[in-house]
Amino acid sequence: MRKPKFPILHIWLDELSDIVKDEGILLFMILLPLAYPALYAMIYNTETQRQLPICVIDESHCDRSRDFIRRIDATPEVKIDAYCSNMGEAQELMRRREVYGILVIPKEFNERLWRGQQAVVGLYSDLTSMLYYKVEYLAVVNVAQELNRNIKVMEHQAHTTAREEELARWPIRFEEVKMYNSAGGFAAFLIPPVLMLILQQALCLTVGMSMGRSRERFRGLVIPPTKHYKNTLAIVLGRGLVHFLIFLLMAFYMAYCITRWFGLPQLGHFWTLVGFFVPYLMACTFMAMFWSFFVYRREDCILLFVFMSIPLLFLSGASWPGVSIPAMWQAVGHFFPSTWGANAYIRIQSMGASLGDCYAEMDAIWRLTAFYFLLTCFLYMHEIRKAVGRTVLE
């Protein structure tokens, strides 16, 4: 096959050929972005649990404790599946996965309520899934608040009218409207930022393995000592364009296929997503090319990039409140495109925002694109000088 005259096309074809021939790179470039989002979304596909079985240890055996249990059993979140006489019996049921929570009503429950003191109930939840704890806690808290209002009304019943009882029960009427996440589930809340993190991490792993492969082939150099690899701009753009185009397809696969299959929010306009994905993937590509200079073996990229997944998710402020992150770690997070990309994608896809509404995030992403592009060009200029020096010596 005749090689093209333009260096950038020659480098592009070389990079594409190396990727196609390498099963490890294809695994991270194709299979990981295709399968991992689907697997992750499948785990949290059940937005909320319904009729989750729990067991009860009622040590009080009074009318109020039975009313409390009956009301909890009537909630849509949980159902009372068993009554136990002690904690050992309840723990055995949880160990056998027959129940996913234990509700303990202490002996002094009724006595403390009659004295006007605060009563305490114990809730022990199976934390193998956060969904279990969420629905159990929600059911118990809602029933406890309802009983609190009833007790408050009963204490003043002899001296109040029906209207006063209603005001005592509901002093402020409110209606809960869950914006952008109507089910209040984990999937719609967590999957959008995770998708952006998967794109970034898969790019880093792919470019890192490619860089490690080059060092192994060219005795420590990241570029071959040939005449086509003399132009810094051609090398950076030729290599980066291969990864950028492939992951652009993966980004739209996540934004449309994964989102539609699992019923996630999909309010972003097509051209708004294009305007977001192009700079975001450019920033991720150049960042991956920069950090990959520290990869000397193919396996090094796994040690370098994989452990960063969870910290970067927290630093984005999507799963942990950004205002609660220390200033030093906020500054660290600002150097990663996923920090800005996760928040911009949530606004676009979950809230229907435009690029103008995400001005701060888009401005930061473009700055990171320029920053990592210049750093990558500088490192490749150094590599070109090393390659020329080796050619002269040989």
FIDRENNU-92248 format. One record per residue (C-alpha): residue number from 1; residue in three letters; x, y, z. Coordinates in Angstrom, 1 decimal, decimal comma. Each point is the difference from the previous one (the first is absolute). Layout:
! residues N
  num  residu       X       Y       Z
  NUM     ALA       X       Y       Z
...
//
This chain:
! residues 394
  num  residu       X       Y       Z
    1     MET     0,0     0,0     0,0
    2     ARG     1,4     3,4    -1,0
    3     LYS     0,5     2,3     2,9
    4     PRO    -1,7     3,5    -0,2
    5     LYS     2,2     3,1    -0,6
    6     PHE    -1,3     1,9     3,0
    7     PRO     1,7    -0,9     3,3
    8     ILE    -3,2     0,4     2,1
    9     LEU    -1,8    -2,6    -2,2
   10     HIS     2,9    -2,3     0,2
   11     ILE     0,1     0,2     3,8
   12     TRP    -3,7    -0,4     0,2
   13     LEU     0,1    -3,2    -2,1
   14     ASP     2,9    -1,3     2,0
   15     GLU    -1,8     0,6     3,3
   16     LEU    -3,2    -1,5    -1,3
   17     SER     1,9    -3,1    -1,3
   18     ASP     1,7    -0,5     3,4
   19     ILE    -3,3     0,2     1,8
   20     VAL    -1,7    -2,5    -2,2
   21     LYS     2,8    -2,5     0,4
   22     ASP     0,1     0,2     3,8
   23     GLU    -2,6    -1,9     1,8
   24     GLY     0,7     1,7     3,3
   25     ILE    -0,5     3,5    -1,4
   26     LEU    -3,2    -1,1    -1,7
   27     LEU    -1,3    -1,4     3,3
   28     PHE     0,3     3,4     1,7
   29     MET    -1,1     2,0    -3,1
   30     ILE    -3,0    -2,0    -1,1
   31     LEU    -1,2    -2,5     2,5
   32     LEU     0,5     2,1     3,2
   33     PRO    -2,0     3,0    -1,3
   34     LEU    -2,7    -2,3    -1,4
   35     ALA    -0,4    -2,4     2,9
   36     TYR     0,9     1,9     3,1
   37     PRO    -2,7     2,7    -0,2
   38     ALA    -2,7    -2,6    -0,7
   39     LEU     1,2    -2,1     2,9
   40     TYR     0,1     2,9     2,4
   41     ALA    -3,4     1,3    -1,1
   42     MET    -1,4    -3,6     0,4
   43     ILE     1,1    -0,1     3,6
   44     TYR    -1,9     3,2     0,9
   45     ASN    -2,8    -0,5    -2,5
   46     THR    -2,5    -0,5     2,8
   47     GLU    -0,3     3,6     1,0
   48     THR    -1,9    -0,8     3,2
   49     GLN    -0,8    -3,2     1,9
   50     ARG    -3,6    -1,0     0,7
   51     GLN    -1,3    -2,4     2,7
   52     LEU     3,5    -0,7     1,3
   53     PRO    -0,3    -2,7     2,7
   54     ILE     1,1     0,9     3,5
   55     CYS    -0,5    -1,7     3,4
   56     VAL    -1,1     1,5     3,3
   57     ILE     1,0    -0,5     3,6
   58     ASP    -2,8     1,5     2,2
   59     GLU     1,1     0,1     3,6
   60     SER    -2,7     2,4     1,0
   61     HIS    -3,1    -2,1    -1,0
   62     CYS    -2,3     3,0     0,4
   63     ASP    -2,8     1,6    -2,1
   64     ARG     2,3     2,8    -1,2
   65     SER     2,8    -2,3    -1,0
   66     ARG    -2,5    -2,2    -1,9
   67     ASP    -1,5     3,1    -1,7
   68     PHE     3,6     1,1    -0,9
   69     ILE     0,7    -3,4    -1,6
   70     ARG    -3,3    -0,1    -1,8
   71     ARG     0,6     3,5    -1,6
   72     ILE     3,5    -1,0    -1,1
   73     ASP    -1,4    -3,2    -1,6
   74     ALA    -2,5     2,2    -1,9
   75     THR     2,7     2,1    -1,6
   76     PRO     0,9    -0,9    -3,6
   77     GLU     3,7    -0,1     0,7
   78     VAL     0,2    -3,0     2,5
   79     LYS    -2,1    -2,9     1,3
   80     ILE     0,2    -1,8     3,3
   81     ASP     1,1    -3,5    -1,0
   82     ALA     0,8    -1,5     3,5
   83     TYR    -0,2     0,6     3,7
   84     CYS     3,0    -1,0     2,1
   85     SER     0,4    -0,3     3,8
   86     ASN     3,6     1,0     0,1
   87     MET     2,8     1,5    -2,0
   88     GLY     1,8    -3,3    -0,7
   89     GLU    -3,1    -1,4    -1,7
   90     ALA    -0,3     3,2    -2,1
   91     GLN     3,6    -0,1    -1,0
   92     GLU    -0,3    -3,5    -1,2
   93     LEU    -2,9     1,0    -2,3
   94     MET     2,1     2,8    -1,4
   95     ARG     3,0    -2,3    -0,4
   96     ARG    -2,2    -2,4    -2,1
   97     ARG    -1,1     3,1    -2,1
   98     GLU    -3,7    -0,6     1,0
   99     VAL    -0,2     3,6     1,4
  100     TYR     2,0     3,1    -0,7
  101     GLY    -0,7     2,0     3,1
  102     ILE    -0,7    -0,4     3,7
  103     LEU    -2,4     2,4     1,9
  104     VAL     0,4    -0,1     3,8
  105     ILE    -2,6     1,6     2,3
  106     PRO     1,4     0,2     3,5
  107     LYS    -1,8    -1,0     3,2
  108     GLU    -0,4     3,6     1,2
  109     PHE    -1,5     1,2    -3,2
  110     ASN    -3,6     0,5     1,3
  111     GLU     1,1     1,1     3,4
  112     ARG     2,2     2,9    -1,3
  113     LEU    -2,8     1,2    -2,3
  114     TRP    -2,5     0,2     2,9
  115     ARG     2,5     2,0     2,0
  116     GLY     0,4     2,4    -2,8
  117     GLN     3,6    -1,1    -0,6
  118     GLN     1,7    -0,8    -3,3
  119     ALA    -0,2    -3,6    -1,0
  120     VAL     2,6    -1,7    -2,1
  121     VAL    -0,3    -2,9    -2,4
  122     GLY     2,9    -1,9    -1,6
  123     LEU     0,4    -0,7    -3,7
  124     TYR     2,7    -2,3    -1,2
  125     SER     0,4    -0,1    -3,8
  126     ASP     1,7    -2,3    -2,5
  127     LEU     2,5     2,4    -1,7
  128     THR     1,0    -2,3    -2,9
  129     SER    -2,2     2,5    -2,0
  130     MET    -0,6     3,6     0,9
  131     LEU    -3,5    -0,5    -1,4
  132     TYR    -0,9    -2,2     3,0
  133     TYR     1,0     2,5     2,6
  134     LYS    -1,7     2,9    -1,8
  135     VAL    -3,5    -1,6    -0,2
  136     GLU     0,1    -1,4     3,5
  137     TYR     1,1     3,3     1,5
  138     LEU    -2,6     1,9    -2,0
  139     ALA    -2,8    -2,3     1,1
  140     VAL     0,9     0,2     3,7
  141     VAL     0,5     3,8     0,0
  142     ASN    -3,3     0,7    -1,8
  143     VAL    -2,0    -2,2     2,4
  144     ALA     1,8     1,5     3,0
  145     GLN    -0,8     3,5    -1,1
  146     GLU    -3,7    -0,9    -0,5
  147     LEU    -0,2    -1,5     3,5
  148     ASN     1,7     3,1     1,4
  149     ARG    -2,8     2,2    -1,5
  150     ASN    -2,7    -2,4     1,4
  151     ILE     1,5     0,1     3,5
  152     LYS     0,3     3,8    -0,1
  153     VAL    -3,7     0,3    -1,0
  154     MET    -1,1    -2,5     2,7
  155     GLU     1,7     1,9     2,7
  156     HIS    -2,1     3,1    -0,8
  157     GLN    -3,1    -1,6    -1,2
  158     ALA    -2,3     1,0     2,9
  159     HIS     0,7     3,7    -0,6
  160     THR     0,2     0,3    -3,7
  161     THR    -2,4     0,2    -2,9
  162     ALA     0,1    -2,0    -3,2
  163     ARG     1,8     2,9    -1,8
  164     GLU     2,5     0,3     2,8
  165     GLU     0,7    -3,7    -0,2
  166     GLU     0,6     0,3    -3,7
  167     LEU     2,4     2,9     0,5
  168     ALA     1,8    -1,9     2,8
  169     ARG     0,4    -3,0    -2,3
  170     TRP     1,1     2,0    -3,1
  171     PRO     1,1     3,5     1,1
  172     ILE     1,5     0,5    -3,5
  173     ARG    -1,4    -1,8    -3,0
  174     PHE     2,6    -1,0    -2,5
  175     GLU     0,1    -2,0    -3,2
  176     GLU     3,2    -1,9    -1,0
  177     VAL     1,0     0,3    -3,7
  178     LYS     3,1    -1,9    -0,9
  179     MET     1,6     2,0    -2,8
  180     TYR     2,1    -1,7    -2,7
  181     ASN    -0,2    -3,4     1,9
  182     SER    -3,6    -0,8     0,5
  183     ALA     0,6    -3,5     1,3
  184     GLY     2,6     1,3     2,5
  185     GLY     2,2    -3,0    -1,0
  186     PHE     3,7    -0,6    -0,1
  187     ALA     0,2    -0,7    -3,8
  188     ALA    -1,2     3,4    -1,1
  189     PHE     2,1     1,6     2,6
  190     LEU     3,3    -1,9    -0,3
  191     ILE     0,2    -1,5    -3,5
  192     PRO     0,4     3,3    -2,1
  193     PRO     3,2     1,1     1,8
  194     VAL     1,3    -3,6     0,0
  195     LEU    -0,4    -0,1    -3,8
  196     MET     2,3     3,0    -0,4
  197     LEU     2,6    -1,6     2,4
  198     ILE    -0,1    -3,2    -2,0
  199     LEU     0,8     1,9    -3,2
  200     GLN     3,0     1,7     1,6
  201     GLN     1,3    -3,1     1,7
  202     ALA    -0,4    -2,2    -3,2
  203     LEU     1,9     2,7    -2,0
  204     CYS     2,8     0,1     2,5
  205     LEU     0,3    -3,8     0,0
  206     THR    -0,1    -0,3    -3,8
  207     VAL     2,6     2,8    -0,6
  208     GLY     2,1    -1,3     2,9
  209     MET     0,1    -3,6    -1,4
  210     SER     0,9     1,5    -3,5
  211     MET     2,8     2,0     1,5
  212     GLY     1,3    -3,0     2,0
  213     ARG    -0,1    -2,1    -3,2
  214     SER     2,0     2,7    -1,9
  215     ARG     2,7     0,1     2,7
  216     GLU     0,3    -3,7    -0,1
  217     ARG     0,3     0,0    -3,8
  218     PHE     2,4     3,0    -0,4
  219     ARG     2,3    -0,7     2,9
  220     GLY    -1,3     2,7     2,4
  221     LEU    -1,2     2,5    -2,6
  222     VAL    -3,7     0,8    -0,5
  223     ILE     0,5     0,7    -3,7
  224     PRO     1,9    -1,9    -2,7
  225     PRO     3,2     1,7    -1,2
  226     THR    -1,3     0,5    -3,6
  227     LYS    -0,4     3,0    -2,2
  228     HIS    -3,8     0,1     0,4
  229     TYR     0,3     0,7     3,7
  230     LYS     1,8     3,4    -0,1
  231     ASN    -2,9     2,3     0,3
  232     THR    -1,3     0,5     3,5
  233     LEU    -3,4     1,3    -1,0
  234     ALA    -0,5    -2,9    -2,5
  235     ILE     0,9    -2,6     2,7
  236     VAL    -2,3     1,5     2,7
  237     LEU    -3,0     0,5    -2,4
  238     GLY     0,5    -3,3    -1,9
  239     ARG     0,2    -2,1     3,1
  240     GLY    -2,7     1,9     1,9
  241     LEU    -2,5     0,0    -2,9
  242     VAL    -0,2    -3,8    -0,1
  243     HIS    -1,0    -0,2     3,7
  244     PHE    -2,2     3,1    -0,2
  245     LEU    -2,1    -1,3    -2,9
  246     ILE    -0,6    -3,4     1,5
  247     PHE    -0,9     1,3     3,4
  248     LEU    -2,3     2,6    -1,6
  249     LEU    -2,1    -3,0    -1,2
  250     MET     0,2    -1,5     3,4
  251     ALA    -1,2     3,2     1,6
  252     PHE    -3,1     0,1    -2,1
  253     TYR    -0,6    -3,7     0,7
  254     MET    -0,1     0,9     3,7
  255     ALA    -2,0     3,2    -0,5
  256     TYR    -2,7    -1,7    -2,1
  257     CYS     0,0    -3,8     0,2
  258     ILE     0,9    -0,5     3,7
  259     THR    -2,2     3,0     1,0
  260     ARG    -3,0    -1,4    -2,0
  261     TRP     0,4    -3,6     1,0
  262     PHE     0,0     0,7     3,7
  263     GLY    -2,4     2,9     0,1
  264     LEU     2,5     2,7     1,1
  265     PRO    -0,7     3,7    -0,5
  266     GLN     0,4     1,0    -3,6
  267     LEU    -0,7     3,7    -0,4
  268     GLY     3,1     1,1    -1,9
  269     HIS    -0,3     1,3    -3,6
  270     PHE     2,2    -1,8    -2,5
  271     TRP     2,1     3,0    -1,0
  272     THR     0,4     1,0     3,6
  273     LEU     1,4    -3,5     0,7
  274     VAL     2,3     0,4    -3,0
  275     GLY     1,2     3,4     1,3
  276     PHE     0,7    -1,6     3,3
  277     PHE     1,6    -3,3    -1,0
  278     VAL     2,5     1,5    -2,5
  279     PRO     1,9     2,1     2,5
  280     TYR    -0,4    -2,5     2,8
  281     LEU     1,4    -2,9    -2,0
  282     MET     2,8     2,3    -1,3
  283     ALA     0,9     0,9     3,6
  284     CYS    -0,1    -3,7     1,0
  285     THR     2,1    -1,1    -3,0
  286     PHE     2,8     2,5     0,5
  287     MET     0,0    -0,6     3,8
  288     ALA     0,3    -3,8    -0,7
  289     MET     2,9     0,7    -2,4
  290     PHE     1,7     2,2     2,5
  291     TRP    -0,3    -2,5     3,0
  292     SER     0,9    -2,9    -2,3
  293     PHE     3,6     1,3    -0,2
  294     PHE     0,4    -1,4     3,5
  295     VAL    -1,0    -3,5    -1,3
  296     TYR     3,1    -2,2    -0,8
  297     ARG    -1,8    -3,3    -0,1
  298     ARG    -3,4    -0,9    -1,3
  299     GLU    -1,1    -1,1     3,5
  300     ASP     1,0     3,3     1,6
  301     CYS    -3,0     1,8    -1,3
  302     ILE    -2,4    -2,3     2,0
  303     LEU     1,9     0,9     3,2
  304     LEU     0,1     3,7    -0,9
  305     PHE    -3,6     0,6    -1,1
  306     VAL    -2,4    -2,6     1,4
  307     PHE     0,5     0,9     3,6
  308     MET    -1,0     3,6    -0,8
  309     SER    -3,6    -0,9    -0,9
  310     ILE    -1,6     0,3     3,4
  311     PRO     2,0     3,1     1,2
  312     LEU    -0,9     1,8    -3,3
  313     LEU    -3,7    -0,8     0,5
  314     PHE     0,1     1,6     3,4
  315     LEU     2,1     2,9    -1,2
  316     SER    -2,6     0,8    -2,7
  317     GLY    -2,5     1,0     2,7
  318     ALA    -2,7    -2,2    -1,6
  319     SER    -0,2    -2,7     2,6
  320     TRP     1,5     2,0     2,9
  321     PRO    -0,9     3,7     0,7
  322     GLY     2,6     2,2    -1,7
  323     VAL    -0,2     2,6     2,8
  324     SER     1,1    -2,7     2,5
  325     ILE     3,2    -0,8    -1,9
  326     PRO     3,1     1,6     1,5
  327     ALA     1,4     2,9    -2,2
  328     MET     3,2    -1,9    -0,7
  329     TRP    -1,9    -3,0    -1,5
  330     GLN    -2,3     2,3    -1,9
  331     ALA     3,1     1,5    -1,6
  332     VAL     1,3    -3,5    -0,9
  333     GLY    -3,4    -0,9    -1,5
  334     HIS     0,1     3,1    -2,3
  335     PHE     2,9    -1,6    -2,0
  336     PHE    -2,2    -2,9    -1,1
  337     PRO    -2,6     0,4    -2,8
  338     SER    -2,4    -2,4     1,7
  339     THR    -0,5     2,5     2,9
  340     TRP    -1,4     2,6    -2,4
  341     GLY    -1,5    -2,5    -2,5
  342     ALA    -2,0    -1,9     2,5
  343     ASN    -1,8     3,1     1,2
  344     ALA    -0,5     1,4    -3,5
  345     TYR    -1,4    -3,3    -1,2
  346     ILE    -2,5    -0,2     2,9
  347     ARG    -1,2     3,5    -0,8
  348     ILE    -0,4    -0,7    -3,7
  349     GLN    -1,4    -3,5     0,1
  350     SER    -2,0     0,1     3,3
  351     MET    -1,1     3,6     0,1
  352     GLY    -0,2     1,0    -3,7
  353     ALA     2,7     2,7     0,3
  354     SER     1,6     1,7    -3,0
  355     LEU     3,7     0,6    -0,4
  356     GLY    -0,5     3,6     1,1
  357     ASP    -1,4    -1,3     3,3
  358     CYS     3,2    -2,1     0,5
  359     TYR     2,3     2,9    -0,8
  360     ALA     2,3    -0,5     3,1
  361     GLU     0,4    -3,7    -0,7
  362     MET     0,6     0,4    -3,8
  363     ASP     2,5     2,8     0,6
  364     ALA     2,0    -2,3     2,4
  365     ILE    -0,2    -2,9    -2,5
  366     TRP     1,4     2,2    -2,8
  367     ARG     2,8     1,3     2,3
  368     LEU     0,9    -3,6     0,9
  369     THR     0,0    -0,9    -3,7
  370     ALA     2,5     2,7    -0,8
  371     PHE     2,1    -0,7     3,2
  372     TYR     0,4    -3,7    -0,7
  373     PHE     0,5     0,5    -3,7
  374     LEU     3,0     2,4     0,6
  375     LEU     1,5    -2,4     2,6
  376     THR    -0,4    -2,9    -2,4
  377     CYS     1,6     1,9    -2,8
  378     PHE     3,0     0,9     2,2
  379     LEU     0,5    -3,6     1,0
  380     TYR    -0,1    -1,2    -3,6
  381     MET     2,5     2,7    -1,1
  382     HIS     2,3    -1,5     2,6
  383     GLU    -0,6    -3,5    -1,3
  384     ILE     0,7     1,1    -3,6
  385     ARG     3,4     1,3     1,1
  386     LYS     0,7    -3,3     1,7
  387     ALA    -1,0    -2,0    -3,1
  388     VAL     2,1     2,2    -2,3
  389     GLY     3,0    -0,4     2,4
  390     ARG    -0,4    -3,8    -0,1
  391     THR    -0,2     0,0    -3,8
  392     VAL     3,2     2,0    -0,3
  393     LEU     1,8    -2,3     2,4
  394     GLU    -1,1    -3,1    -1,8
//
